[in-house]
Amino acid sequence: MTKKQPISTAPKDGSKIQVFWTDEDGQENESIGQYRSLDRLKATGGQWDETDAGWWIFTDSNTQKKVVPHSWQPAGKSGDEDTEEE
């Protein structure tokens, strides 16, 4: 099992990783996330500014949300159950 790592060490090259974040209700969440730089966002079209750069997840098949994760691990490496907390 891969241990969670600080988000500051996560790859920001557009690869998808497992991110761990806390929502506004204090609920701990984990999602597949991707860092999107301003240049990457602008390449998709639309109006983007520097506040849009960051970590994005899909909440469902059509909806994306920007989140502020606190840790990460490679996607698909969490194992069956994460019962060890360190």
N, C-alpha and C positions, 0 to 999 in steps of 0.2 A: 504494500500500500504506500502510496506517495503522500508525504506529509504536506500540509498547507504551508505556503511560503508567503512572505510579506508581498503585498501588491506592488511595492516599489521595485521588486525584482522580476515582475511579469514581462513577457515579450510584448512590445508595442508595434510589431510588424504586421498587424492585421490577422494573425493566426487566432484561431478559436481556442479558448481555454476555459476551465471551470473556475468561476469566480464566486466568492462568498461575500455577502453584503447584508446589511441590516436595513430593514425598511422603516418608514416613519412611525410604525406601531411597535418598533423594537423587535420584530420577528426576524430571526436569522434565516437567510435564504441562500440557495446555491443555484447557479444557472450557467449555461454556456454563454460566455461573453467574448467580446472582441473590442480591442482598442481601436478607435477611429480618429486619426489625426485630422486637422482642419483641411489639409491638402486632399486626403482621401475622401472626405465628405464633399468638398467642392467638386471633385471629379464626378460625383453622381448627379450633379445639377442641383438646382434650387438655391435658396439663400441660406448660407451658413456663416457663423462667426466663431471666434475663438472660444466662446462659452459652450459651443456644441461639441468640441473635441473631448474625448474621454471614453469611458467604458460603456458599451451598449449591449443589451440583452434583448431577446424576444420574449414577450410575455405570453404571446400566442402566435399562431402562424402569420398573422397580419400586423401585429403591434410590437413596436420596439420601444424600449425605455432606457434612458441614460441612468446609470447607477454609480455609486461610489463604493467599490469593493474594498475590503480590508485585507483579504488574502486570496490566494489562488493555488491551483495545481493543474497539471496537464489534463486536458479533456479526456474523459473515459478512464481515468486512473484511480478513481476513488474506492474501488473494491465494492463488495456487496454491502457491507455495513461499516460505518465509521464510528466504532465504539471507543477508540482510544483518543483521549483528549490530552494534549500536552500544553 
